[in-house]
Amino acid sequence: MSASDEMTMKERNEKICEDYRDGYSISQVAKRYGISTTWVLALLRKNNIKTRPAGNPHNKKKDA
């Protein structure tokens, strides 16, 4: 993996966290990036981002 590939992965991970903080659900983020919900959850935990309960009204984004 080259440095540019690593930067791309870092940027993508930051965008995933940002999307979740902006109100997308874990499943919406997973679908949007073509990854598993387990992976999204692990990434959020790794970045110390508190997750919302499923069905939370703060999961307000309708489109992924």
Secondary structure as UniProt FT lines:
FT   HELIX           3..21
FT   TURN            22..23
FT   HELIX           26..33
FT   HELIX           37..46
FT   TURN            47..48
FT   TURN            54..55
FT   TURN            57..58
//
